[in-house]
Amino acid sequence: MSAPEATSLFSKDRPFPAKVTENRLLNKAGSAKETRHIIVNLGDSGLVYKAGDSLGVYPSNRPVEVAEIIERLGATGDELVSPAMLKLATPISLLEALSHRLALSSPTVKILNTINAKTTDPVEKAKLEALLKPEAKEALTAYLDEREYVDVLAEFAHTKLTPQELVDHLRKLMPRLYSIASSARMYPQEIHLTVAIVRYTTNHRERHGVCSTFLADRVRVGETPTPVFVSNSHFGPPEDLTKDAIMVGPGTGIAPFRAFVQDRVAAGATGRNWVFFGDQKSSTDYLYQEEWEKYLAEGKVTHLDLAWSRDQILKVYVQDKMREKAAELWAWINNGGYFFVCGDAKRMAKDVDVALHEVIAQQGGMTPEQAVDYVKQMKKDKRYQRDVY
């Protein structure tokens, strides 16, 4: 399939104002998680995509947070500002900058230095001097990790920054990339997303993932223009439709594999599909359960291995399921099967990689060093692909 640039006027620099046509909660009552199925309509954008691609979404910030920052600056929101990193030809309003153009999280030491240089309040001065001492590096890092810009303005309320001074400290609000959970062969006019909604508390304040809560809470279905673009990826199902595909995607890592299976079914692939999925509880967190069970019943998915970490005393993860099925897993791989992983880079992908090396060494009768070489060759042949974040 040709790249979007060839057929569409829309791109990262000129996103398409799409409409969201569905926003459905995937978890059942009692889940500790909030995962949503979001459908984005491509309309007449000319955007095309392939299984494995991502959708870039430009979010806007929470109005309540923007309003509090404006209030703490003693501003109205109409003030004109020129944030340096935006390289604008003409200034924009403070309200526009804070709502749509700048990130309001992750303050840096620079803003504390600016406030310290301006403050005349002895209490604020003492607090800042203590934080900015060379020996207080760890305390400073912990302090900043717990806060967003609104917290800093609230804590040093006696020292007023000008709107321009504040925006000069803020970074650009960047688009977020989500693995596409649908196949264009089945849904040429739609892109489906599987979005984990981020909500947590630090410094006694509720925090909200900017883009996930934008999609969950602030985009009105069928109404709010949502700026999007397609991001092409080298991650994708085997081009040879006779090859087997093993897909490991716990949590929202299942998104691209929903796309892969749809794509392979629609293309009439004869290669088999093996899906490993895991989450906390089978009763509440089995994402797309009906679809997977239908594919399994129809033989379109040969194996579906499920790992639930909270359904028993000992936690079970996808890598445990891989080890349980080691002999057959090796048979698929040794027969030219492709191995795909999507999800958390910090732990899951590392643990799955360790398990893969173990399975290959044990079942293939190899030394650990030979298994490393075998996996390297799989990567070279694009038979081992990862989409991790």
C-alpha positions as a Markdown table, in Angstrom:
| # | Residue | x | y | z |
|---|---|---|---|---|
| 1 | Met | 0.0 | 0.0 | 0.0 |
| 2 | Ser | 1.4 | 3.4 | -0.9 |
| 3 | Ala | 2.5 | 5.8 | 1.8 |
| 4 | Pro | -0.1 | 8.5 | 2.9 |
| 5 | Glu | 2.1 | 11.3 | 1.5 |
| 6 | Ala | 1.4 | 10.0 | -2.0 |
| 7 | Thr | -2.3 | 10.3 | -1.8 |
| 8 | Ser | -3.1 | 12.8 | 1.0 |
| 9 | Leu | -2.6 | 16.5 | 1.6 |
| 10 | Phe | -2.4 | 15.7 | 5.3 |
| 11 | Ser | 0.7 | 14.9 | 7.3 |
| 12 | Lys | 2.4 | 15.5 | 10.7 |
| 13 | Asp | 2.9 | 19.2 | 9.8 |
| 14 | Arg | -0.7 | 19.5 | 8.4 |
| 15 | Pro | -2.8 | 17.1 | 10.5 |
| 16 | Phe | -6.3 | 16.1 | 9.4 |
| 17 | Pro | -9.2 | 17.4 | 11.6 |
| 18 | Ala | -10.8 | 14.0 | 12.0 |
| 19 | Lys | -14.0 | 13.1 | 13.9 |
| 20 | Val | -14.1 | 10.4 | 16.6 |
| 21 | Thr | -17.2 | 8.2 | 15.9 |
| 22 | Glu | -16.9 | 5.8 | 18.8 |
| 23 | Asn | -15.5 | 5.9 | 22.3 |
| 24 | Arg | -16.2 | 2.6 | 24.2 |
| 25 | Leu | -14.8 | 1.3 | 27.5 |
| 26 | Leu | -13.2 | -2.1 | 27.0 |
| 27 | Asn | -12.7 | -3.1 | 30.6 |
| 28 | Lys | -15.7 | -4.4 | 32.6 |
| 29 | Ala | -16.9 | -3.1 | 36.0 |
| 30 | Gly | -14.5 | -3.7 | 38.8 |
| 31 | Ser | -11.3 | -3.3 | 36.7 |
| 32 | Ala | -8.4 | -1.3 | 38.0 |
| 33 | Lys | -7.8 | -0.1 | 34.5 |
| 34 | Glu | -9.5 | 2.2 | 32.0 |
| 35 | Thr | -8.9 | 1.1 | 28.4 |
| 36 | Arg | -10.9 | 2.6 | 25.6 |
| 37 | His | -11.7 | 1.6 | 22.0 |
| 38 | Ile | -11.6 | 4.8 | 20.0 |
| 39 | Ile | -12.7 | 4.9 | 16.3 |
| 40 | Val | -11.4 | 7.8 | 14.2 |
| 41 | Asn | -13.1 | 8.5 | 10.9 |
| 42 | Leu | -10.7 | 9.4 | 8.0 |
| 43 | Gly | -13.5 | 11.0 | 6.0 |
| 44 | Asp | -12.2 | 12.5 | 2.8 |
| 45 | Ser | -8.7 | 13.0 | 4.1 |
| 46 | Gly | -7.1 | 10.6 | 1.5 |
| 47 | Leu | -5.1 | 9.2 | 4.4 |
| 48 | Val | -4.2 | 5.5 | 4.0 |
| 49 | Tyr | -2.5 | 3.1 | 6.4 |
| 50 | Lys | -1.2 | -0.4 | 6.8 |
| 51 | Ala | -1.2 | -2.9 | 9.6 |
| 52 | Gly | 1.7 | -1.9 | 12.0 |
| 53 | Asp | 1.4 | 1.8 | 11.4 |
| 54 | Ser | 0.6 | 4.3 | 14.2 |
| 55 | Leu | -1.8 | 7.2 | 14.4 |
| 56 | Gly | -0.4 | 10.5 | 15.6 |
| 57 | Val | -2.9 | 12.6 | 17.7 |
| 58 | Tyr | -2.4 | 16.2 | 18.6 |
| 59 | Pro | -4.2 | 16.7 | 22.0 |
| 60 | Ser | -5.1 | 19.9 | 23.7 |
| 61 | Asn | -4.7 | 20.5 | 27.5 |
| 62 | Arg | -7.4 | 20.4 | 30.2 |
| 63 | Pro | -9.3 | 23.7 | 30.3 |
| 64 | Val | -9.4 | 23.6 | 34.1 |
| 65 | Glu | -5.6 | 23.4 | 34.3 |
| 66 | Val | -5.1 | 26.2 | 31.7 |
| 67 | Ala | -7.6 | 28.4 | 33.6 |
| 68 | Glu | -5.7 | 27.9 | 36.9 |
| 69 | Ile | -2.4 | 28.8 | 35.3 |
| 70 | Ile | -3.8 | 32.0 | 33.8 |
| 71 | Glu | -5.3 | 32.9 | 37.1 |
| 72 | Arg | -2.1 | 32.3 | 39.0 |
| 73 | Leu | -0.2 | 34.5 | 36.5 |
| 74 | Gly | -2.8 | 37.2 | 37.3 |
| 75 | Ala | -3.5 | 37.3 | 33.5 |
| 76 | Thr | -6.7 | 37.2 | 31.4 |
| 77 | Gly | -5.5 | 34.8 | 28.6 |
| 78 | Asp | -5.8 | 37.5 | 26.0 |
| 79 | Glu | -2.1 | 38.6 | 26.4 |
| 80 | Leu | 0.0 | 38.0 | 23.3 |
| 81 | Val | 3.0 | 35.7 | 23.7 |
| 82 | Ser | 5.7 | 34.4 | 21.4 |
| 83 | Pro | 7.0 | 31.1 | 22.8 |
| 84 | Ala | 10.6 | 30.8 | 21.5 |
| 85 | Met | 10.5 | 27.1 | 20.6 |
| 86 | Leu | 7.3 | 27.6 | 18.4 |
| 87 | Lys | 9.2 | 29.9 | 16.0 |
| 88 | Leu | 5.9 | 31.8 | 15.2 |
| 89 | Ala | 5.7 | 34.6 | 12.6 |
| 90 | Thr | 3.2 | 36.4 | 14.8 |
| 91 | Pro | 2.4 | 36.2 | 18.5 |
| 92 | Ile | -0.6 | 34.2 | 19.7 |
| 93 | Ser | -2.8 | 34.6 | 22.8 |
| 94 | Leu | -1.7 | 33.1 | 26.1 |
| 95 | Leu | -4.9 | 31.0 | 26.1 |
| 96 | Glu | -4.1 | 29.5 | 22.7 |
| 97 | Ala | -0.5 | 28.8 | 23.7 |
| 98 | Leu | -1.5 | 27.1 | 26.9 |
| 99 | Ser | -4.5 | 25.2 | 25.5 |
| 100 | His | -3.1 | 23.8 | 22.2 |
| 101 | Arg | 0.6 | 24.6 | 21.7 |
| 102 | Leu | 2.6 | 24.0 | 24.9 |
| 103 | Ala | 3.1 | 21.2 | 27.4 |
| 104 | Leu | 2.2 | 22.0 | 31.0 |
| 105 | Ser | 4.0 | 19.1 | 32.7 |
| 106 | Ser | 7.6 | 18.2 | 33.6 |
| 107 | Pro | 8.9 | 21.5 | 35.0 |
| 108 | Thr | 12.7 | 21.9 | 34.9 |
| 109 | Val | 15.1 | 23.6 | 37.3 |
| 110 | Lys | 15.2 | 26.6 | 35.0 |
| 111 | Ile | 11.8 | 27.9 | 36.2 |
| 112 | Leu | 12.9 | 27.6 | 39.9 |
| 113 | Asn | 16.0 | 29.7 | 39.0 |
| 114 | Thr | 13.8 | 32.3 | 37.3 |
| 115 | Ile | 11.5 | 32.5 | 40.3 |
| 116 | Asn | 14.5 | 32.6 | 42.6 |
| 117 | Ala | 15.9 | 35.6 | 40.7 |
| 118 | Lys | 12.6 | 37.5 | 40.9 |
| 119 | Thr | 11.3 | 36.6 | 44.4 |
| 120 | Thr | 11.3 | 39.1 | 47.3 |
| 121 | Asp | 9.4 | 36.8 | 49.6 |
| 122 | Pro | 11.7 | 35.5 | 52.4 |
| 123 | Val | 9.9 | 32.2 | 52.8 |
| 124 | Glu | 9.9 | 31.4 | 49.1 |
| 125 | Lys | 13.5 | 32.5 | 48.9 |
| 126 | Ala | 14.6 | 30.1 | 51.7 |
| 127 | Lys | 12.7 | 27.2 | 50.1 |
| 128 | Leu | 14.2 | 27.8 | 46.7 |
| 129 | Glu | 17.7 | 28.2 | 48.0 |
| 130 | Ala | 17.4 | 24.9 | 49.9 |
| 131 | Leu | 16.2 | 23.1 | 46.7 |
| 132 | Leu | 18.9 | 24.7 | 44.5 |
| 133 | Lys | 21.9 | 23.9 | 46.6 |
| 134 | Pro | 24.4 | 21.7 | 44.7 |
| 135 | Glu | 24.1 | 19.0 | 47.4 |
| 136 | Ala | 20.3 | 18.8 | 47.1 |
| 137 | Lys | 20.3 | 17.3 | 43.6 |
| 138 | Glu | 18.3 | 14.2 | 44.6 |
| 139 | Ala | 15.7 | 16.2 | 46.6 |
| 140 | Leu | 15.4 | 18.6 | 43.6 |
| 141 | Thr | 14.8 | 15.7 | 41.1 |
| 142 | Ala | 12.2 | 14.2 | 43.5 |
| 143 | Tyr | 10.5 | 17.6 | 43.9 |
| 144 | Leu | 10.2 | 18.2 | 40.1 |
| 145 | Asp | 9.1 | 14.7 | 39.4 |
| 146 | Glu | 6.1 | 15.2 | 41.7 |
| 147 | Arg | 5.0 | 18.5 | 40.1 |
| 148 | Glu | 3.6 | 20.2 | 37.1 |
| 149 | Tyr | 4.0 | 23.9 | 36.2 |
| 150 | Val | 0.7 | 24.7 | 37.9 |
| 151 | Asp | 2.1 | 23.3 | 41.2 |
| 152 | Val | 5.2 | 25.5 | 41.0 |
| 153 | Leu | 3.1 | 28.6 | 40.3 |
| 154 | Ala | 0.9 | 27.7 | 43.3 |
| 155 | Glu | 3.8 | 27.1 | 45.7 |
| 156 | Phe | 5.5 | 30.4 | 44.8 |
| 157 | Ala | 2.4 | 32.4 | 44.6 |
| 158 | His | 4.0 | 35.6 | 45.9 |
| 159 | Thr | 6.3 | 35.8 | 42.9 |
| 160 | Lys | 4.4 | 36.7 | 39.7 |
| 161 | Leu | 5.8 | 35.7 | 36.4 |
| 162 | Thr | 4.7 | 37.5 | 33.2 |
| 163 | Pro | 2.9 | 35.4 | 30.6 |
| 164 | Gln | 5.9 | 35.6 | 28.3 |
| 165 | Glu | 8.3 | 34.5 | 31.1 |
| 166 | Leu | 6.2 | 31.5 | 31.8 |
| 167 | Val | 5.8 | 30.3 | 28.2 |
| 168 | Asp | 9.6 | 30.7 | 27.6 |
| 169 | His | 10.0 | 27.8 | 30.1 |
| 170 | Leu | 7.4 | 25.5 | 28.4 |
| 171 | Arg | 8.1 | 22.8 | 25.8 |
| 172 | Lys | 6.1 | 22.2 | 22.7 |
| 173 | Leu | 3.0 | 20.0 | 23.1 |
| 174 | Met | 3.9 | 17.0 | 21.0 |
| 175 | Pro | 1.6 | 14.6 | 19.2 |
| 176 | Arg | 1.2 | 11.1 | 20.8 |
| 177 | Leu | 1.5 | 8.0 | 18.7 |
| 178 | Tyr | -0.9 | 5.1 | 19.1 |
| 179 | Ser | -0.5 | 1.7 | 17.5 |
| 180 | Ile | -3.4 | 1.3 | 15.0 |
| 181 | Ala | -5.7 | -1.5 | 16.0 |
| 182 | Ser | -7.5 | -2.1 | 12.7 |
| 183 | Ser | -6.7 | -3.2 | 9.2 |
| 184 | Ala | -7.3 | -0.9 | 6.2 |
| 185 | Arg | -8.4 | -4.0 | 4.3 |
| 186 | Met | -11.4 | -4.2 | 6.6 |
| 187 | Tyr | -11.8 | -0.5 | 7.6 |
| 188 | Pro | -10.4 | 1.7 | 4.8 |
| 189 | Gln | -12.3 | 4.8 | 6.2 |
| 190 | Glu | -11.6 | 4.2 | 9.9 |
| 191 | Ile | -8.7 | 3.8 | 12.3 |
| 192 | His | -9.3 | 2.0 | 15.5 |
| 193 | Leu | -7.2 | 2.7 | 18.6 |
| 194 | Thr | -6.8 | 0.8 | 21.9 |
| 195 | Val | -6.0 | 3.6 | 24.5 |
| 196 | Ala | -5.0 | 3.2 | 28.1 |
| 197 | Ile | -6.4 | 6.2 | 29.9 |
| 198 | Val | -3.8 | 7.6 | 32.3 |
| 199 | Arg | -5.0 | 9.0 | 35.6 |
| 200 | Tyr | -3.0 | 9.2 | 38.8 |
| 201 | Thr | -2.1 | 11.4 | 41.8 |
| 202 | Thr | 1.1 | 13.2 | 42.8 |
| 203 | Asn | 1.6 | 16.0 | 45.2 |
| 204 | His | -2.0 | 15.6 | 46.4 |
| 205 | Arg | -3.3 | 16.6 | 42.9 |
| 206 | Glu | -5.0 | 14.4 | 40.3 |
| 207 | Arg | -3.0 | 14.1 | 37.1 |
| 208 | His | -4.4 | 13.3 | 33.7 |
| 209 | Gly | -2.5 | 11.9 | 30.7 |
| 210 | Val | -2.8 | 14.7 | 28.2 |
| 211 | Cys | -3.7 | 12.8 | 25.1 |
| 212 | Ser | -5.4 | 9.8 | 26.6 |
| 213 | Thr | -7.8 | 12.0 | 28.6 |
| 214 | Phe | -8.2 | 14.3 | 25.6 |
| 215 | Leu | -9.6 | 11.3 | 23.7 |
| 216 | Ala | -11.5 | 9.9 | 26.6 |
| 217 | Asp | -13.0 | 13.0 | 28.2 |
| 218 | Arg | -12.6 | 16.1 | 26.0 |
| 219 | Val | -13.3 | 14.9 | 22.4 |
| 220 | Arg | -17.1 | 14.8 | 21.8 |
| 221 | Val | -18.1 | 11.9 | 19.6 |
| 222 | Gly | -19.0 | 13.1 | 16.2 |
| 223 | Glu | -18.3 | 16.7 | 17.0 |
| 224 | Thr | -14.8 | 17.7 | 18.2 |
| 225 | Pro | -12.2 | 18.0 | 15.4 |
| 226 | Thr | -9.3 | 15.8 | 16.4 |
| 227 | Pro | -6.0 | 16.6 | 14.6 |
| 228 | Val | -4.4 | 13.3 | 13.3 |
| 229 | Phe | -1.8 | 12.0 | 10.9 |
| 230 | Val | -0.6 | 8.5 | 9.9 |
| 231 | Ser | 2.9 | 7.6 | 11.0 |
| 232 | Asn | 4.3 | 4.9 | 8.8 |
| 233 | Ser | 6.2 | 2.0 | 10.4 |
| 234 | His | 8.6 | -0.8 | 9.5 |
| 235 | Phe | 6.6 | -3.0 | 12.0 |
| 236 | Gly | 4.1 | -5.2 | 10.1 |
| 237 | Pro | 2.8 | -8.7 | 9.5 |
| 238 | Pro | 4.8 | -11.0 | 7.2 |
| 239 | Glu | 4.6 | -10.1 | 3.5 |
| 240 | Asp | 4.7 | -13.8 | 2.7 |
| 241 | Leu | 1.1 | -14.9 | 3.5 |
| 242 | Thr | 2.2 | -18.5 | 4.0 |
| 243 | Lys | 4.4 | -17.7 | 7.0 |
| 244 | Asp | 3.2 | -18.2 | 10.6 |
| 245 | Ala | 2.9 | -15.2 | 12.9 |
| 246 | Ile | 3.4 | -15.4 | 16.7 |
| 247 | Met | 2.2 | -12.2 | 18.4 |
| 248 | Val | 2.9 | -11.2 | 22.0 |
| 249 | Gly | 0.9 | -8.2 | 23.1 |
| 250 | Pro | -0.2 | -7.8 | 26.7 |
| 251 | Gly | -2.5 | -4.9 | 27.7 |
| 252 | Thr | -2.8 | -2.3 | 25.0 |
| 253 | Gly | 0.1 | -4.0 | 23.2 |
| 254 | Ile | -2.7 | -6.1 | 21.7 |
| 255 | Ala | -3.7 | -3.2 | 19.4 |
| 256 | Pro | -1.4 | -3.9 | 16.4 |
| 257 | Phe | -2.1 | -7.6 | 16.6 |
| 258 | Arg | -5.8 | -7.0 | 16.3 |
| 259 | Ala | -4.8 | -5.2 | 13.1 |
| 260 | Phe | -2.5 | -8.0 | 12.0 |
| 261 | Val | -5.1 | -10.7 | 12.4 |
| 262 | Gln | -7.8 | -8.7 | 10.6 |
| 263 | Asp | -5.3 | -8.0 | 7.8 |
| 264 | Arg | -4.2 | -11.6 | 7.4 |
| 265 | Val | -7.8 | -12.8 | 7.5 |
| 266 | Ala | -8.8 | -10.2 | 4.9 |
| 267 | Ala | -5.8 | -11.1 | 2.7 |
| 268 | Gly | -6.5 | -14.8 | 2.8 |
| 269 | Ala | -3.2 | -15.6 | 4.5 |
| 270 | Thr | -2.6 | -19.4 | 4.9 |
| 271 | Gly | 0.1 | -18.9 | 7.6 |
| 272 | Arg | -1.2 | -19.6 | 11.1 |
| 273 | Asn | -1.7 | -17.0 | 13.8 |
| 274 | Trp | -0.7 | -17.5 | 17.5 |
| 275 | Val | -1.7 | -14.7 | 19.9 |
| 276 | Phe | -0.3 | -14.3 | 23.5 |
| 277 | Phe | -2.3 | -11.8 | 25.5 |
| 278 | Gly | -2.2 | -10.9 | 29.2 |
| 279 | Asp | -3.6 | -8.4 | 31.6 |
| 280 | Gln | -4.7 | -8.2 | 35.3 |
| 281 | Lys | -8.0 | -10.1 | 35.5 |
| 282 | Ser | -9.8 | -12.4 | 33.0 |
| 283 | Ser | -13.2 | -11.2 | 34.2 |
| 284 | Thr | -12.6 | -7.5 | 33.7 |
| 285 | Asp | -9.5 | -7.0 | 31.4 |
| 286 | Tyr | -10.0 | -9.4 | 28.5 |
| 287 | Leu | -9.8 | -6.8 | 25.7 |
| 288 | Tyr | -11.7 | -7.8 | 22.6 |
| 289 | Gln | -12.7 | -11.1 | 24.1 |
| 290 | Glu | -15.6 | -11.8 | 21.8 |
| 291 | Glu | -13.4 | -11.1 | 18.7 |
| 292 | Trp | -10.5 | -13.4 | 19.8 |
| 293 | Glu | -12.8 | -16.2 | 20.8 |
| 294 | Lys | -14.6 | -16.0 | 17.4 |
| 295 | Tyr | -11.3 | -16.1 | 15.5 |
| 296 | Leu | -10.3 | -19.1 | 17.6 |
| 297 | Ala | -13.6 | -20.9 | 17.0 |
| 298 | Glu | -13.3 | -20.3 | 13.2 |
| 299 | Gly | -9.7 | -21.4 | 13.1 |
| 300 | Lys | -8.4 | -18.0 | 12.1 |
| 301 | Val | -6.3 | -17.9 | 15.2 |
| 302 | Thr | -4.7 | -21.3 | 15.9 |
| 303 | His | -3.6 | -20.7 | 19.5 |
| 304 | Leu | -4.7 | -18.1 | 22.0 |
| 305 | Asp | -2.6 | -18.1 | 25.2 |
| 306 | Leu | -3.9 | -15.9 | 28.0 |
| 307 | Ala | -1.9 | -14.8 | 31.1 |
| 308 | Trp | -3.8 | -13.2 | 34.0 |
| 309 | Ser | -1.5 | -11.6 | 36.7 |
| 310 | Arg | -4.2 | -11.1 | 39.4 |
| 311 | Asp | -6.4 | -14.2 | 39.0 |
| 312 | Gln | -4.2 | -16.3 | 41.3 |
| 313 | Ile | -1.7 | -15.8 | 44.1 |
| 314 | Leu | 1.4 | -16.3 | 41.8 |
| 315 | Lys | 1.4 | -13.8 | 39.0 |
| 316 | Val | 1.4 | -15.2 | 35.5 |
| 317 | Tyr | 2.7 | -13.3 | 32.5 |
| 318 | Val | 3.0 | -13.8 | 28.8 |
| 319 | Gln | 6.6 | -14.9 | 29.1 |
| 320 | Asp | 5.5 | -17.7 | 31.5 |
| 321 | Lys | 3.0 | -18.9 | 28.8 |
| 322 | Met | 5.8 | -18.9 | 26.2 |
| 323 | Arg | 7.9 | -21.2 | 28.4 |
| 324 | Glu | 4.9 | -23.5 | 28.9 |
| 325 | Lys | 4.6 | -23.9 | 25.2 |
| 326 | Ala | 8.3 | -23.9 | 24.5 |
| 327 | Ala | 8.4 | -27.0 | 22.2 |
| 328 | Glu | 5.6 | -25.9 | 19.9 |
| 329 | Leu | 6.8 | -22.3 | 19.9 |
| 330 | Trp | 10.2 | -23.5 | 18.7 |
| 331 | Ala | 8.6 | -25.6 | 16.1 |
| 332 | Trp | 6.8 | -22.5 | 14.7 |
| 333 | Ile | 10.0 | -20.4 | 14.8 |
| 334 | Asn | 12.2 | -23.1 | 13.4 |
| 335 | Asn | 9.7 | -23.5 | 10.5 |
| 336 | Gly | 10.2 | -19.9 | 9.5 |
| 337 | Gly | 7.6 | -18.3 | 11.7 |
| 338 | Tyr | 7.7 | -14.6 | 12.6 |
| 339 | Phe | 7.8 | -13.4 | 16.2 |
| 340 | Phe | 6.3 | -10.0 | 17.1 |
| 341 | Val | 6.2 | -8.1 | 20.4 |
| 342 | Cys | 4.3 | -4.9 | 21.3 |
| 343 | Gly | 4.0 | -3.1 | 24.6 |
| 344 | Asp | 6.0 | -2.0 | 27.6 |
| 345 | Ala | 9.7 | -1.7 | 26.8 |
| 346 | Lys | 11.0 | -1.4 | 30.3 |
| 347 | Arg | 9.9 | -4.8 | 31.6 |
| 348 | Met | 7.6 | -6.9 | 29.5 |
| 349 | Ala | 9.6 | -6.7 | 26.2 |
| 350 | Lys | 12.9 | -7.5 | 28.1 |
| 351 | Asp | 11.3 | -10.5 | 29.9 |
| 352 | Val | 9.8 | -11.8 | 26.6 |
| 353 | Asp | 13.2 | -11.4 | 24.9 |
| 354 | Val | 14.9 | -13.4 | 27.7 |
| 355 | Ala | 12.2 | -16.1 | 27.4 |
| 356 | Leu | 12.6 | -16.2 | 23.6 |
| 357 | His | 16.3 | -16.8 | 23.9 |
| 358 | Glu | 15.7 | -19.5 | 26.5 |
| 359 | Val | 13.2 | -21.3 | 24.4 |
| 360 | Ile | 15.5 | -21.2 | 21.3 |
| 361 | Ala | 18.5 | -22.5 | 23.3 |
| 362 | Gln | 16.6 | -25.3 | 25.1 |
| 363 | Gln | 14.4 | -26.5 | 22.3 |
| 364 | Gly | 17.0 | -25.9 | 19.5 |
| 365 | Gly | 19.8 | -27.6 | 21.5 |
| 366 | Met | 21.9 | -24.5 | 21.3 |
| 367 | Thr | 24.4 | -22.8 | 23.7 |
| 368 | Pro | 23.2 | -19.4 | 25.0 |
| 369 | Glu | 25.7 | -17.8 | 22.5 |
| 370 | Gln | 24.3 | -19.8 | 19.6 |
| 371 | Ala | 20.8 | -18.7 | 20.6 |
| 372 | Val | 21.9 | -15.0 | 20.7 |
| 373 | Asp | 23.3 | -15.5 | 17.1 |
| 374 | Tyr | 20.0 | -17.2 | 16.0 |
| 375 | Val | 17.9 | -14.3 | 17.4 |
| 376 | Lys | 20.2 | -11.7 | 15.7 |
| 377 | Gln | 19.6 | -13.5 | 12.4 |
| 378 | Met | 15.9 | -13.5 | 13.0 |
| 379 | Lys | 16.1 | -9.7 | 13.5 |
| 380 | Lys | 18.1 | -9.3 | 10.3 |
| 381 | Asp | 15.5 | -11.3 | 8.4 |
| 382 | Lys | 12.7 | -9.2 | 10.0 |
| 383 | Arg | 11.4 | -12.4 | 11.6 |
| 384 | Tyr | 11.7 | -10.8 | 15.1 |
| 385 | Gln | 10.0 | -7.3 | 15.3 |
| 386 | Arg | 9.2 | -5.2 | 18.2 |
| 387 | Asp | 7.0 | -2.1 | 18.7 |
| 388 | Val | 7.8 | -1.1 | 22.2 |
| 389 | Tyr | 7.4 | 2.1 | 24.2 |
